[in-house]
């Protein structure tokens, strides 16, 4: 008997998720090819609701389905009492998330791409030590419920990341980036070229004094602002009462220039799919609209606990239950060209990357970070790299006043789309 049928006869609600994945990874370390490996994963995860309690079990052993059934039912005896309802069949958007060109990328071709990245960056900074990792894969996910959901989707994730370090005496330069997609992009070196331009700029030095000044966050540097918001907008943080935004839907919390959207329906993006990992149809969720809080990100459990509907934001691994998570998080573009923003700054700081993301009381919105790559802006021009600089603040105090948001945006860290964000007055500390 099929596992869904077996469990349906013994529990009020049943969810069966089957996962198959394969990934190939090629890694370079200190400018040299270091490793190549292939991993395959397959398994089944089930959740049941029995006597009003939620149970979970998972197994990668296809011959152990009897044990999986008993484990799921047994775990429900001690599970949370949650008024959860697994979804039935529902219409969903058609989203492109699979490209055979990604799946067919050979190891020799991945090695060529990695070497191309290294060669490009070494031509700019010959003394750099560069690490590169490329991972391409194929994922098949099937979700069935007793309510009639029968969803299958497949993805072809491609991840390319690299880090650059260069040491000259007591001068340490650190740069890094990672991008992700699910479709082959002919201009796969675009993000490398962007960081190469920053590496060229970093050859010039500048000094800056401690004090309050305008700070312009590049898309990668802006994650220091976005990370606390991601926690605050998470339905689990809202339900547990730790989100500073709890109970404030409909209130204006930020500047008019701040609009934040979660959208899994964009073709080819890393976080996209037709459904989330619980079989709920994906959709475009407006979280902040011109500074006004409109909603949060929920999976089925946190939505049930909060008395709302799931927003289709469940994410899971095989051996862990789902939890709410962003898909493609978009900080909407502004109206001002980047060149005009820079031209309007008499003296300020451009933050490209920070160290120690997550430092500070991130739930409260506070951050305090050393800057791994930053430039001084003087009289409307980027004049050189500054060292030994740190920034601190609280996003809930800073984002109510945003001086400018750029027209230009970039996809960074796989699932974030960020513009340049100018904050008019921040505390900057420079080492004497």
Residue, then its C-alpha position, 0 to 999 in steps of 0.5 A: x500500500x502506498x505510504x500516503x494511503x497507509x498514513x491516511x487510514x491512521x491520521x487526520x492529515x498526512x503530507x508525504x514529500x519525496x526529494x531527489x537531488x544531485x550536485x557536482x562541486x568544483x573548488x579552487x583554493x589559493x588560485x589552484x584546483x583543490x577538489x571535485x565531488x558529486x553528491x546524491x540525496x534521495x529520501x522521503x519525509x512525512x508529517x501527520x496530524x493525529x489527535x490534533x498533534x503534529x508529527x514528523x519523520x524522514x528517511x533516506x532508506x527506501x526499504x524502511x517505509x514501515x519504520x518511517x510510518x511508525x516513527x511519524x505516528x509515534x512522534x505525533x503523540x508528543x508533537x505540537x498541538x497546531x490547527x494546521x491544514x495541509x493544502x489540497x490542489x490549487x492553481x499555481x504560476x508557471x515558473x521557469x526553474x530548470x535548464x538542461x544546460x545547467x544540469x549538463x555542465x561538465x566538470x571540465x567546463x566548470x573547471x574552465x569557468x573557475x580558472x577564468x574567474x581566477x585569471x580575470x582577478x589575477x590580471x587586476x591583482x597579481x598578488x591575490x589569493x583566490x578561492x572559487x567554488x562552483x556547484x551545479x545540481x538537479x533537484x526533484x521535489x514531490x509533495x502529496x497530501x490527503x487533501x488532494x495536493x499532488x505537486x511536482x517541481x524540479x530545479x537546476x540550481x547553479x551557485x558560483x562563489x569566490x573570495x579574494x585575499x591580498x596581504x601587503x604588510x599590515x594591509x589586508x584586503x578581503x573581498x567575496x561574492x556569491x551568486x545563484x541562478x537556475x538557468x544558464x546565463x551567457x554573461x556568467x562573468x558579469x558579477x566577477x567583472x563588477x567585483x574586479x572593478x572594485x578590486x581596481x578601485x581598491x588600489x588607491x588609498x584614502x583616509x577618513x575621520x571618525x564621525x557622523x556622515x552619509x553612508x552609501x551601501x552597495x548592494x552587497x554591503x546593504x545586507x547589513x541593513x537587510x538581515x535584521x529586516x529578514x528576521x523581523x519579517x519572518x512569521x516565526x519571529x512574529x509568532x514568538x513575539x521577538x520581532x520589533x514589527x509585531x502588531x504593526x501591520x498598516x503602520x508607516x515604519x520606514x521612509x517612502x523610498x523603502x519597498x520590500x517584496x518577496x517574489x518566487x514567481x520570477x523565471x530563473x531566479x534562485x529562490x523561484x518555484x511554482x510551489x513552496x516546500x509544503x505544496x502551497x502555490x507561490x505568489x508575490x508578497x508585498x511586505x513593505x510598501x513605500x515604508x508601510x508594513x503590509x505583512x510577514x512571511x509564513x509557512x503553514x505552521x506559523x500561519x496556523x499559530x498566528x491565525x493567518x494564511x500561509x504566504x507560500x514561504x515554507x522551506x525545508x531540508x529532508x531531515x528537518x520540518x519546514x520553516x518560513x524563509x524568503x524566496x527572492x527578496x527584493x528591495x525595490x529600485x529607486x528613481x536616482x541614478x547611482x552616478x547622481x547619488x555619488x555626485x551629491x555626496x561632499x564627504x562620505x563612505x561607500x560600503x561594499x562588504x562588511x565582516x561578521x554579518x549578524x553581529x550585534x543584537x540582530x533581532x532588535x535591528x542593531x548591528x556593529x560591523x567592521x568593513x572589509x571593503x569600503x571607499x571614501x567619497x569626496x566632492x562627488x567622487x570615489x577617491x580611494x579605499x579606506x581601511x580599519x573602519x567600522x559602522x554601527x546603528x539600528x535599522x529601525x532607527x536609520x531606515x525611517x530616513x533614507x536619502x536616496x535609493x538607486x535605479x540600479x540593482x544587483x542580485x547578490x547572495x543568490x536570492x537578494x535583489x538590492x539597490x544602492x541605499x544612501x543613509x544621510x547620517x551614520x556613525x563611522x569609526x576609523x582607527x586612528 
